[in-house]
């Protein structure tokens, strides 16, 4: 579990992400959508979803350091 303060920082960092990274991240981690479901929702490939999520996590790490 993360503290309330850490949760607030994480939520703020997620909100600051560009849409192309925030949307798949929210679908994957907050809505428990699979890569295939996200790919269908975004009209993209499953591989591209993986790339978008990787980059989103990298940007979050940078923001939270």
PQR file of N, CA, C, O and H, with PARSE charges and radii, in Angstrom:
ATOM      1  N   UNK A   1       0.841  -1.183   0.000 -0.4000 1.5000
ATOM      2  CA  UNK A   1       0.000   0.000   0.000 -0.0000 2.0000
ATOM      3  C   UNK A   1       0.883   1.242   0.000  0.5500 1.7000
ATOM      4  O   UNK A   1       1.983   1.257   0.551 -0.5500 1.4000
ATOM      5  N   UNK A   2       0.366   2.255  -0.625 -0.4000 1.5000
ATOM      6  CA  UNK A   2       1.089   3.521  -0.639 -0.0000 2.0000
ATOM      7  C   UNK A   2       0.336   4.519   0.215  0.5500 1.7000
ATOM      8  O   UNK A   2      -0.882   4.437   0.369 -0.5500 1.4000
ATOM      9  H   UNK A   2      -0.528   2.242  -1.073  0.4000 1.0000
ATOM     10  N   UNK A   3       1.072   5.451   0.761 -0.4000 1.5000
ATOM     11  CA  UNK A   3       0.455   6.433   1.636 -0.0000 2.0000
ATOM     12  C   UNK A   3      -0.441   7.369   0.836  0.5500 1.7000
ATOM     13  O   UNK A   3      -0.352   7.436  -0.390 -0.5500 1.4000
ATOM     14  H   UNK A   3       2.062   5.518   0.636  0.4000 1.0000
ATOM     15  N   UNK A   4      -1.284   8.072   1.528 -0.4000 1.5000
ATOM     16  CA  UNK A   4      -2.192   9.027   0.896 -0.0000 2.0000
ATOM     17  C   UNK A   4      -1.399  10.097   0.151  0.5500 1.7000
ATOM     18  O   UNK A   4      -1.778  10.492  -0.952 -0.5500 1.4000
ATOM     19  H   UNK A   4      -1.356   8.017   2.523  0.4000 1.0000
ATOM     20  N   UNK A   5      -0.315  10.563   0.737 -0.4000 1.5000
ATOM     21  CA  UNK A   5       0.519  11.589   0.106 -0.0000 2.0000
ATOM     22  C   UNK A   5       1.141  11.064  -1.190  0.5500 1.7000
ATOM     23  O   UNK A   5       1.153  11.758  -2.207 -0.5500 1.4000
ATOM     24  H   UNK A   5      -0.007  10.242   1.632  0.4000 1.0000
ATOM     25  N   UNK A   6       1.654   9.840  -1.144 -0.4000 1.5000
ATOM     26  CA  UNK A   6       2.229   9.233  -2.340 -0.0000 2.0000
ATOM     27  C   UNK A   6       1.166   9.016  -3.408  0.5500 1.7000
ATOM     28  O   UNK A   6       1.425   9.193  -4.599 -0.5500 1.4000
ATOM     29  H   UNK A   6       1.644   9.276  -0.318  0.4000 1.0000
ATOM     30  N   UNK A   7      -0.021   8.633  -2.981 -0.4000 1.5000
ATOM     31  CA  UNK A   7      -1.125   8.426  -3.905 -0.0000 2.0000
ATOM     32  C   UNK A   7      -1.491   9.733  -4.610  0.5500 1.7000
ATOM     33  O   UNK A   7      -1.764   9.745  -5.810 -0.5500 1.4000
ATOM     34  H   UNK A   7      -0.232   8.489  -2.014  0.4000 1.0000
ATOM     35  N   UNK A   8      -1.496  10.817  -3.864 -0.4000 1.5000
ATOM     36  CA  UNK A   8      -1.789  12.143  -4.441 -0.0000 2.0000
ATOM     37  C   UNK A   8      -0.721  12.522  -5.469  0.5500 1.7000
ATOM     38  O   UNK A   8      -1.047  13.007  -6.552 -0.5500 1.4000
ATOM     39  H   UNK A   8      -1.275  10.808  -2.889  0.4000 1.0000
ATOM     40  N   UNK A   9       0.542  12.305  -5.132 -0.4000 1.5000
ATOM     41  CA  UNK A   9       1.638  12.615  -6.073 -0.0000 2.0000
ATOM     42  C   UNK A   9       1.508  11.790  -7.341  0.5500 1.7000
ATOM     43  O   UNK A   9       1.700  12.306  -8.443 -0.5500 1.4000
ATOM     44  H   UNK A   9       0.807  11.911  -4.252  0.4000 1.0000
ATOM     45  N   UNK A  10       1.183  10.518  -7.194 -0.4000 1.5000
ATOM     46  CA  UNK A  10       1.028   9.640  -8.337 -0.0000 2.0000
ATOM     47  C   UNK A  10      -0.128  10.108  -9.222  0.5500 1.7000
ATOM     48  O   UNK A  10       0.015  10.192 -10.442 -0.5500 1.4000
ATOM     49  H   UNK A  10       1.027  10.099  -6.299  0.4000 1.0000
ATOM     50  N   UNK A  11      -1.262  10.410  -8.612 -0.4000 1.5000
ATOM     51  CA  UNK A  11      -2.418  10.877  -9.375 -0.0000 2.0000
ATOM     52  C   UNK A  11      -2.108  12.169 -10.119  0.5500 1.7000
ATOM     53  O   UNK A  11      -2.514  12.324 -11.270 -0.5500 1.4000
ATOM     54  H   UNK A  11      -1.378  10.342  -7.621  0.4000 1.0000
ATOM     55  N   UNK A  12      -1.403  13.089  -9.494 -0.4000 1.5000
ATOM     56  CA  UNK A  12      -1.024  14.340 -10.147 -0.0000 2.0000
ATOM     57  C   UNK A  12      -0.083  14.080 -11.315  0.5500 1.7000
ATOM     58  O   UNK A  12      -0.211  14.698 -12.372 -0.5500 1.4000
ATOM     59  H   UNK A  12      -1.073  12.964  -8.558  0.4000 1.0000
ATOM     60  N   UNK A  13       0.853  13.172 -11.125 -0.4000 1.5000
ATOM     61  CA  UNK A  13       1.803  12.846 -12.192 -0.0000 2.0000
ATOM     62  C   UNK A  13       1.074  12.196 -13.375  0.5500 1.7000
ATOM     63  O   UNK A  13       1.392  12.480 -14.530 -0.5500 1.4000
ATOM     64  H   UNK A  13       0.957  12.670 -10.267  0.4000 1.0000
ATOM     65  N   UNK A  14       0.113  11.338 -13.093 -0.4000 1.5000
ATOM     66  CA  UNK A  14      -0.666  10.703 -14.154 -0.0000 2.0000
ATOM     67  C   UNK A  14      -1.467  11.757 -14.919  0.5500 1.7000
ATOM     68  O   UNK A  14      -1.538  11.712 -16.147 -0.5500 1.4000
ATOM     69  H   UNK A  14      -0.145  11.108 -12.155  0.4000 1.0000
ATOM     70  N   UNK A  15      -2.063  12.696 -14.205 -0.4000 1.5000
ATOM     71  CA  UNK A  15      -2.842  13.753 -14.843 -0.0000 2.0000
ATOM     72  C   UNK A  15      -1.994  14.623 -15.761  0.5500 1.7000
ATOM     73  O   UNK A  15      -2.507  15.172 -16.736 -0.5500 1.4000
ATOM     74  H   UNK A  15      -2.006  12.733 -13.207  0.4000 1.0000
ATOM     75  N   UNK A  16      -0.724  14.754 -15.467 -0.4000 1.5000
ATOM     76  CA  UNK A  16       0.165  15.599 -16.261 -0.0000 2.0000
ATOM     77  C   UNK A  16       0.692  14.915 -17.517  0.5500 1.7000
ATOM     78  O   UNK A  16       1.268  15.570 -18.387 -0.5500 1.4000
ATOM     79  H   UNK A  16      -0.308  14.309 -14.674  0.4000 1.0000
ATOM     80  N   UNK A  17       0.500  13.614 -17.616 -0.4000 1.5000
ATOM     81  CA  UNK A  17       0.965  12.899 -18.804 -0.0000 2.0000
ATOM     82  C   UNK A  17       0.173  13.348 -20.035  0.5500 1.7000
ATOM     83  O   UNK A  17      -1.011  13.669 -19.931 -0.5500 1.4000
ATOM     84  H   UNK A  17       0.033  13.082 -16.909  0.4000 1.0000
ATOM     85  N   UNK A  18       0.823  13.369 -21.191 -0.4000 1.5000
ATOM     86  CA  UNK A  18       0.072  13.626 -22.431 -0.0000 2.0000
ATOM     87  C   UNK A  18      -0.992  12.540 -22.623  0.5500 1.7000
ATOM     88  O   UNK A  18      -0.816  11.408 -22.171 -0.5500 1.4000
ATOM     89  H   UNK A  18       1.784  13.108 -21.276  0.4000 1.0000
ATOM     90  N   UNK A  19      -2.084  12.884 -23.288 -0.4000 1.5000
ATOM     91  CA  UNK A  19      -3.187  11.945 -23.495 -0.0000 2.0000
ATOM     92  C   UNK A  19      -2.736  10.614 -24.080  0.5500 1.7000
ATOM     93  O   UNK A  19      -3.235   9.560 -23.687 -0.5500 1.4000
ATOM     94  H   UNK A  19      -2.227  13.803 -23.655  0.4000 1.0000
ATOM     95  N   UNK A  20      -1.786  10.659 -25.025 -0.4000 1.5000
ATOM     96  CA  UNK A  20      -1.384   9.416 -25.689 -0.0000 2.0000
ATOM     97  C   UNK A  20      -0.750   8.416 -24.722  0.5500 1.7000
ATOM     98  O   UNK A  20      -0.717   7.219 -25.005 -0.5500 1.4000
ATOM     99  H   UNK A  20      -1.380  11.515 -25.344  0.4000 1.0000
ATOM    100  N   UNK A  21      -0.249   8.896 -23.586 -0.4000 1.5000
ATOM    101  CA  UNK A  21       0.306   8.001 -22.564 -0.0000 2.0000
ATOM    102  C   UNK A  21      -0.674   7.789 -21.418  0.5500 1.7000
ATOM    103  O   UNK A  21      -0.765   6.688 -20.874 -0.5500 1.4000
ATOM    104  H   UNK A  21      -0.276   9.868 -23.355  0.4000 1.0000
ATOM    105  N   UNK A  22      -1.404   8.833 -21.050 -0.4000 1.5000
ATOM    106  CA  UNK A  22      -2.316   8.742 -19.902 -0.0000 2.0000
ATOM    107  C   UNK A  22      -3.467   7.772 -20.163  0.5500 1.7000
ATOM    108  O   UNK A  22      -3.806   6.965 -19.297 -0.5500 1.4000
ATOM    109  H   UNK A  22      -1.330   9.727 -21.492  0.4000 1.0000
ATOM    110  N   UNK A  23      -4.067   7.846 -21.347 -0.4000 1.5000
ATOM    111  CA  UNK A  23      -5.239   7.015 -21.631 -0.0000 2.0000
ATOM    112  C   UNK A  23      -4.926   5.519 -21.528  0.5500 1.7000
ATOM    113  O   UNK A  23      -5.630   4.807 -20.812 -0.5500 1.4000
ATOM    114  H   UNK A  23      -3.791   8.501 -22.050  0.4000 1.0000
ATOM    115  N   UNK A  24      -3.893   5.017 -22.219 -0.4000 1.5000
ATOM    116  CA  UNK A  24      -3.633   3.578 -22.067 -0.0000 2.0000
ATOM    117  C   UNK A  24      -3.222   3.188 -20.642  0.5500 1.7000
ATOM    118  O   UNK A  24      -3.542   2.093 -20.180 -0.5500 1.4000
ATOM    119  H   UNK A  24      -3.321   5.596 -22.800  0.4000 1.0000
ATOM    120  N   UNK A  25      -2.517   4.082 -19.952 -0.4000 1.5000
ATOM    121  CA  UNK A  25      -2.110   3.806 -18.579 -0.0000 2.0000
ATOM    122  C   UNK A  25      -3.329   3.667 -17.669  0.5500 1.7000
ATOM    123  O   UNK A  25      -3.402   2.739 -16.863 -0.5500 1.4000
ATOM    124  H   UNK A  25      -2.257   4.972 -20.327  0.4000 1.0000
ATOM    125  N   UNK A  26      -4.271   4.576 -17.795 -0.4000 1.5000
ATOM    126  CA  UNK A  26      -5.490   4.523 -16.988 -0.0000 2.0000
ATOM    127  C   UNK A  26      -6.298   3.276 -17.325  0.5500 1.7000
ATOM    128  O   UNK A  26      -6.810   2.598 -16.434 -0.5500 1.4000
ATOM    129  H   UNK A  26      -4.211   5.330 -18.450  0.4000 1.0000
ATOM    130  N   UNK A  27      -6.405   2.982 -18.610 -0.4000 1.5000
ATOM    131  CA  UNK A  27      -7.147   1.778 -18.998 -0.0000 2.0000
ATOM    132  C   UNK A  27      -6.500   0.524 -18.421  0.5500 1.7000
ATOM    133  O   UNK A  27      -7.197  -0.376 -17.953 -0.5500 1.4000
ATOM    134  H   UNK A  27      -5.989   3.533 -19.333  0.4000 1.0000
ATOM    135  N   UNK A  28      -5.185   0.460 -18.453 -0.4000 1.5000
ATOM    136  CA  UNK A  28      -4.480  -0.739 -17.986 -0.0000 2.0000
ATOM    137  C   UNK A  28      -4.494  -0.880 -16.467  0.5500 1.7000
ATOM    138  O   UNK A  28      -4.780  -1.959 -15.948 -0.5500 1.4000
ATOM    139  H   UNK A  28      -4.618   1.191 -18.834  0.4000 1.0000
ATOM    140  N   UNK A  29      -4.190   0.195 -15.756 -0.4000 1.5000
ATOM    141  CA  UNK A  29      -3.976   0.076 -14.314 -0.0000 2.0000
ATOM    142  C   UNK A  29      -5.171   0.461 -13.453  0.5500 1.7000
ATOM    143  O   UNK A  29      -5.296  -0.012 -12.323 -0.5500 1.4000
ATOM    144  H   UNK A  29      -3.958   1.071 -16.178  0.4000 1.0000
ATOM    145  N   UNK A  30      -6.040   1.302 -13.964 -0.4000 1.5000
ATOM    146  CA  UNK A  30      -7.204   1.686 -13.178 -0.0000 2.0000
ATOM    147  C   UNK A  30      -8.445   0.907 -13.598  0.5500 1.7000
ATOM    148  O   UNK A  30      -9.327   0.654 -12.778 -0.5500 1.4000
ATOM    149  H   UNK A  30      -5.939   1.687 -14.882  0.4000 1.0000
ATOM    150  N   UNK A  31      -8.517   0.524 -14.877 -0.4000 1.5000
ATOM    151  CA  UNK A  31      -9.683  -0.205 -15.380 -0.0000 2.0000
ATOM    152  C   UNK A  31      -9.384  -1.677 -15.647  0.5500 1.7000
ATOM    153  O   UNK A  31     -10.265  -2.415 -16.088 -0.5500 1.4000
ATOM    154  H   UNK A  31      -7.800   0.730 -15.543  0.4000 1.0000
ATOM    155  N   UNK A  32      -8.156  -2.111 -15.384 -0.4000 1.5000
ATOM    156  CA  UNK A  32      -7.745  -3.503 -15.572 -0.0000 2.0000
ATOM    157  C   UNK A  32      -8.025  -4.032 -16.982  0.5500 1.7000
ATOM    158  O   UNK A  32      -8.378  -5.200 -17.150 -0.5500 1.4000
ATOM    159  H   UNK A  32      -7.440  -1.511 -15.025  0.4000 1.0000
ATOM    160  N   UNK A  33      -7.868  -3.178 -17.986 -0.4000 1.5000
ATOM    161  CA  UNK A  33      -8.061  -3.598 -19.374 -0.0000 2.0000
ATOM    162  C   UNK A  33      -6.815  -4.337 -19.864  0.5500 1.7000
ATOM    163  O   UNK A  33      -5.694  -4.011 -19.474 -0.5500 1.4000
ATOM    164  H   UNK A  33      -7.581  -2.230 -17.850  0.4000 1.0000
ATOM    165  N   UNK A  34      -7.022  -5.316 -20.707 -0.4000 1.5000
ATOM    166  CA  UNK A  34      -5.902  -6.056 -21.290 -0.0000 2.0000
ATOM    167  C   UNK A  34      -5.299  -5.246 -22.435  0.5500 1.7000
ATOM    168  O   UNK A  34      -5.904  -4.287 -22.914 -0.5500 1.4000
ATOM    169  H   UNK A  34      -7.933  -5.581 -21.024  0.4000 1.0000
ATOM    170  N   UNK A  35      -4.120  -5.634 -22.862 -0.4000 1.5000
ATOM    171  CA  UNK A  35      -3.474  -4.965 -23.999 -0.0000 2.0000
ATOM    172  C   UNK A  35      -4.372  -5.026 -25.229  0.5500 1.7000
ATOM    173  O   UNK A  35      -4.482  -4.048 -25.969 -0.5500 1.4000
ATOM    174  H   UNK A  35      -3.628  -6.414 -22.473  0.4000 1.0000
ATOM    175  N   UNK A  36      -5.017  -6.179 -25.449 -0.4000 1.5000
ATOM    176  CA  UNK A  36      -5.900  -6.330 -26.605 -0.0000 2.0000
ATOM    177  C   UNK A  36      -7.108  -5.390 -26.507  0.5500 1.7000
ATOM    178  O   UNK A  36      -7.509  -4.791 -27.505 -0.5500 1.4000
ATOM    179  H   UNK A  36      -4.928  -6.973 -24.848  0.4000 1.0000
ATOM    180  N   UNK A  37      -7.676  -5.264 -25.329 -0.4000 1.5000
ATOM    181  CA  UNK A  37      -8.816  -4.364 -25.138 -0.0000 2.0000
ATOM    182  C   UNK A  37      -8.411  -2.911 -25.363  0.5500 1.7000
ATOM    183  O   UNK A  37      -9.151  -2.142 -25.976 -0.5500 1.4000
ATOM    184  H   UNK A  37      -7.350  -5.750 -24.519  0.4000 1.0000
ATOM    185  N   UNK A  38      -7.239  -2.542 -24.867 -0.4000 1.5000
ATOM    186  CA  UNK A  38      -6.741  -1.184 -25.050 -0.0000 2.0000
ATOM    187  C   UNK A  38      -6.467  -0.922 -26.529  0.5500 1.7000
ATOM    188  O   UNK A  38      -6.812   0.139 -27.049 -0.5500 1.4000
ATOM    189  H   UNK A  38      -6.638  -3.167 -24.369  0.4000 1.0000
ATOM    190  N   UNK A  39      -5.855  -1.881 -27.200 -0.4000 1.5000
ATOM    191  CA  UNK A  39      -5.560  -1.736 -28.626 -0.0000 2.0000
ATOM    192  C   UNK A  39      -6.847  -1.524 -29.422  0.5500 1.7000
ATOM    193  O   UNK A  39      -6.891  -0.684 -30.321 -0.5500 1.4000
ATOM    194  H   UNK A  39      -5.575  -2.744 -26.777  0.4000 1.0000
ATOM    195  N   UNK A  40      -7.872  -2.269 -29.101 -0.4000 1.5000
ATOM    196  CA  UNK A  40      -9.152  -2.111 -29.784 -0.0000 2.0000
ATOM    197  C   UNK A  40      -9.745  -0.735 -29.504  0.5500 1.7000
ATOM    198  O   UNK A  40     -10.225  -0.067 -30.420 -0.5500 1.4000
ATOM    199  H   UNK A  40      -7.836  -2.952 -28.371  0.4000 1.0000
ATOM    200  N   UNK A  41      -9.714  -0.309 -28.247 -0.4000 1.5000
ATOM    201  CA  UNK A  41     -10.260   0.997 -27.872 -0.0000 2.0000
ATOM    202  C   UNK A  41      -9.548   2.148 -28.573  0.5500 1.7000
ATOM    203  O   UNK A  41     -10.169   3.144 -28.942 -0.5500 1.4000
ATOM    204  H   UNK A  41      -9.324  -0.851 -27.503  0.4000 1.0000
ATOM    205  N   UNK A  42      -8.231   1.999 -28.752 -0.4000 1.5000
ATOM    206  CA  UNK A  42      -7.432   3.080 -29.332 -0.0000 2.0000
ATOM    207  C   UNK A  42      -7.181   2.893 -30.828  0.5500 1.7000
ATOM    208  O   UNK A  42      -6.494   3.701 -31.452 -0.5500 1.4000
ATOM    209  H   UNK A  42      -7.726   1.189 -28.452  0.4000 1.0000
ATOM    210  N   UNK A  43      -7.730   1.844 -31.390 -0.4000 1.5000
ATOM    211  CA  UNK A  43      -7.540   1.534 -32.817 -0.0000 2.0000
ATOM    212  C   UNK A  43      -6.050   1.483 -33.175  0.5500 1.7000
ATOM    213  O   UNK A  43      -5.593   2.132 -34.117 -0.5500 1.4000
ATOM    214  H   UNK A  43      -8.288   1.187 -30.882  0.4000 1.0000
ATOM    215  N   UNK A  44      -5.331   0.711 -32.412 -0.4000 1.5000
ATOM    216  CA  UNK A  44      -3.898   0.547 -32.638 -0.0000 2.0000
ATOM    217  C   UNK A  44      -3.525  -0.909 -32.415  0.5500 1.7000
ATOM    218  O   UNK A  44      -4.386  -1.732 -32.103 -0.5500 1.4000
ATOM    219  H   UNK A  44      -5.703   0.184 -31.647  0.4000 1.0000
ATOM    220  N   UNK A  45      -2.259  -1.229 -32.571 -0.4000 1.5000
ATOM    221  CA  UNK A  45      -1.820  -2.614 -32.379 -0.0000 2.0000
ATOM    222  C   UNK A  45      -1.502  -2.896 -30.911  0.5500 1.7000
ATOM    223  O   UNK A  45      -1.259  -1.986 -30.118 -0.5500 1.4000
ATOM    224  H   UNK A  45      -1.560  -0.560 -32.824  0.4000 1.0000
ATOM    225  N   UNK A  46      -1.511  -4.160 -30.583 -0.4000 1.5000
ATOM    226  CA  UNK A  46      -1.168  -4.602 -29.229 -0.0000 2.0000
ATOM    227  C   UNK A  46       0.271  -4.194 -28.892  0.5500 1.7000
ATOM    228  O   UNK A  46       0.551  -3.770 -27.770 -0.5500 1.4000
ATOM    229  H   UNK A  46      -1.708  -4.899 -31.227  0.4000 1.0000
ATOM    230  N   UNK A  47       1.182  -4.322 -29.863 -0.4000 1.5000
ATOM    231  CA  UNK A  47       2.578  -3.940 -29.644 -0.0000 2.0000
ATOM    232  C   UNK A  47       2.711  -2.453 -29.344  0.5500 1.7000
ATOM    233  O   UNK A  47       3.503  -2.058 -28.489 -0.5500 1.4000
ATOM    234  H   UNK A  47       0.955  -4.666 -30.775  0.4000 1.0000
ATOM    235  N   UNK A  48       1.945  -1.639 -30.038 -0.4000 1.5000
ATOM    236  CA  UNK A  48       2.010  -0.191 -29.809 -0.0000 2.0000
ATOM    237  C   UNK A  48       1.510   0.157 -28.409  0.5500 1.7000
ATOM    238  O   UNK A  48       2.021   1.079 -27.773 -0.5500 1.4000
ATOM    239  H   UNK A  48       1.302  -1.960 -30.732  0.4000 1.0000
ATOM    240  N   UNK A  49       0.522  -0.573 -27.940 -0.4000 1.5000
ATOM    241  CA  UNK A  49       0.030  -0.368 -26.571 -0.0000 2.0000
ATOM    242  C   UNK A  49       1.165  -0.634 -25.584  0.5500 1.7000
ATOM    243  O   UNK A  49       1.343   0.122 -24.629 -0.5500 1.4000
ATOM    244  H   UNK A  49       0.106  -1.321 -28.457  0.4000 1.0000
ATOM    245  N   UNK A  50       1.925  -1.691 -25.804 -0.4000 1.5000
ATOM    246  CA  UNK A  50       3.063  -1.999 -24.936 -0.0000 2.0000
ATOM    247  C   UNK A  50       4.080  -0.886 -24.920  0.5500 1.7000
ATOM    248  O   UNK A  50       4.610  -0.539 -23.864 -0.5500 1.4000
ATOM    249  H   UNK A  50       1.780  -2.305 -26.580  0.4000 1.0000
ATOM    250  N   UNK A  51       4.360  -0.321 -26.086 -0.4000 1.5000
ATOM    251  CA  UNK A  51       5.312   0.798 -26.185 -0.0000 2.0000
ATOM    252  C   UNK A  51       4.779   2.015 -25.445  0.5500 1.7000
ATOM    253  O   UNK A  51       5.515   2.668 -24.706 -0.5500 1.4000
ATOM    254  H   UNK A  51       3.930  -0.603 -26.944  0.4000 1.0000
ATOM    255  N   UNK A  52       3.496   2.322 -25.641 -0.4000 1.5000
ATOM    256  CA  UNK A  52       2.898   3.481 -24.970 -0.0000 2.0000
ATOM    257  C   UNK A  52       2.945   3.325 -23.448  0.5500 1.7000
ATOM    258  O   UNK A  52       3.237   4.283 -22.732 -0.5500 1.4000
ATOM    259  H   UNK A  52       2.898   1.791 -26.241  0.4000 1.0000
ATOM    260  N   UNK A  53       2.659   2.128 -22.960 -0.4000 1.5000
ATOM    261  CA  UNK A  53       2.691   1.894 -21.513 -0.0000 2.0000
ATOM    262  C   UNK A  53       4.111   1.972 -20.967  0.5500 1.7000
ATOM    263  O   UNK A  53       4.332   2.507 -19.881 -0.5500 1.4000
ATOM    264  H   UNK A  53       2.422   1.349 -23.541  0.4000 1.0000
ATOM    265  N   UNK A  54       5.062   1.448 -21.708 -0.4000 1.5000
ATOM    266  CA  UNK A  54       6.465   1.542 -21.296 -0.0000 2.0000
ATOM    267  C   UNK A  54       6.890   3.000 -21.163  0.5500 1.7000
ATOM    268  O   UNK A  54       7.480   3.392 -20.156 -0.5500 1.4000
ATOM    269  H   UNK A  54       4.882   1.013 -22.590  0.4000 1.0000
ATOM    270  N   UNK A  55       6.590   3.788 -22.169 -0.4000 1.5000
ATOM    271  CA  UNK A  55       6.949   5.210 -22.141 -0.0000 2.0000
ATOM    272  C   UNK A  55       6.208   5.959 -21.048  0.5500 1.7000
ATOM    273  O   UNK A  55       6.775   6.851 -20.417 -0.5500 1.4000
ATOM    274  H   UNK A  55       6.110   3.470 -22.987  0.4000 1.0000
ATOM    275  N   UNK A  56       4.961   5.613 -20.816 -0.4000 1.5000
ATOM    276  CA  UNK A  56       4.190   6.257 -19.747 -0.0000 2.0000
ATOM    277  C   UNK A  56       4.822   5.977 -18.390  0.5500 1.7000
ATOM    278  O   UNK A  56       4.956   6.881 -17.565 -0.5500 1.4000
ATOM    279  H   UNK A  56       4.500   4.888 -21.328  0.4000 1.0000
ATOM    280  N   UNK A  57       5.211   4.727 -18.161 -0.4000 1.5000
ATOM    281  CA  UNK A  57       5.856   4.383 -16.881 -0.0000 2.0000
ATOM    282  C   UNK A  57       7.193   5.096 -16.732  0.5500 1.7000
ATOM    283  O   UNK A  57       7.543   5.529 -15.634 -0.5500 1.4000
ATOM    284  H   UNK A  57       5.102   3.993 -18.831  0.4000 1.0000
ATOM    285  N   UNK A  58       7.944   5.223 -17.824 -0.4000 1.5000
ATOM    286  CA  UNK A  58       9.225   5.939 -17.772 -0.0000 2.0000
ATOM    287  C   UNK A  58       9.004   7.407 -17.397  0.5500 1.7000
ATOM    288  O   UNK A  58       9.728   7.959 -16.569 -0.5500 1.4000
ATOM    289  H   UNK A  58       7.660   4.872 -18.716  0.4000 1.0000
ATOM    290  N   UNK A  59       8.006   8.026 -18.008 -0.4000 1.5000
ATOM    291  CA  UNK A  59       7.725   9.427 -17.713 -0.0000 2.0000
ATOM    292  C   UNK A  59       7.264   9.600 -16.268  0.5500 1.7000
ATOM    293  O   UNK A  59       7.624  10.580 -15.615 -0.5500 1.4000
ATOM    294  H   UNK A  59       7.417   7.578 -18.681  0.4000 1.0000
ATOM    295  N   UNK A  60       6.477   8.662 -15.772 -0.4000 1.5000
ATOM    296  CA  UNK A  60       6.047   8.732 -14.371 -0.0000 2.0000
ATOM    297  C   UNK A  60       7.241   8.609 -13.429  0.5500 1.7000
ATOM    298  O   UNK A  60       7.337   9.346 -12.447 -0.5500 1.4000
ATOM    299  H   UNK A  60       6.184   7.866 -16.302  0.4000 1.0000
ATOM    300  N   UNK A  61       8.151   7.679 -13.725 -0.4000 1.5000
ATOM    301  CA  UNK A  61       9.348   7.513 -12.885 -0.0000 2.0000
ATOM    302  C   UNK A  61      10.137   8.822 -12.837  0.5500 1.7000
ATOM    303  O   UNK A  61      10.559   9.269 -11.770 -0.5500 1.4000
ATOM    304  H   UNK A  61       8.073   7.081 -14.522  0.4000 1.0000
ATOM    305  N   UNK A  62      10.329   9.431 -14.020 -0.4000 1.5000
ATOM    306  CA  UNK A  62      11.086  10.691 -14.079 -0.0000 2.0000
ATOM    307  C   UNK A  62      10.405  11.777 -13.252  0.5500 1.7000
ATOM    308  O   UNK A  62      11.063  12.525 -12.530 -0.5500 1.4000
ATOM    309  H   UNK A  62       9.986   9.068 -14.887  0.4000 1.0000
ATOM    310  N   UNK A  63       9.105  11.854 -13.363 -0.4000 1.5000
ATOM    311  CA  UNK A  63       8.335  12.884 -12.648 -0.0000 2.0000
ATOM    312  C   UNK A  63       8.385  12.665 -11.145  0.5500 1.7000
ATOM    313  O   UNK A  63       8.434  13.629 -10.382 -0.5500 1.4000
ATOM    314  H   UNK A  63       8.569  11.247 -13.950  0.4000 1.0000
ATOM    315  N   UNK A  64       8.373  11.424 -10.715 -0.4000 1.5000
ATOM    316  CA  UNK A  64       8.285  11.126  -9.292 -0.0000 2.0000
ATOM    317  C   UNK A  64       9.635  11.039  -8.585  0.5500 1.7000
ATOM    318  O   UNK A  64       9.682  10.907  -7.361 -0.5500 1.4000
ATOM    319  H   UNK A  64       8.332  10.641 -11.335  0.4000 1.0000
ATOM    320  N   UNK A  65      10.724  11.109  -9.333 -0.4000 1.5000
ATOM    321  CA  UNK A  65      12.049  11.052  -8.705 -0.0000 2.0000
ATOM    322  C   UNK A  65      12.398  12.334  -8.015  0.5500 1.7000
ATOM    323  O   UNK A  65      13.478  12.449  -7.437 -0.5500 1.4000
ATOM    324  H   UNK A  65      10.685  11.216 -10.326  0.4000 1.0000
TER
END
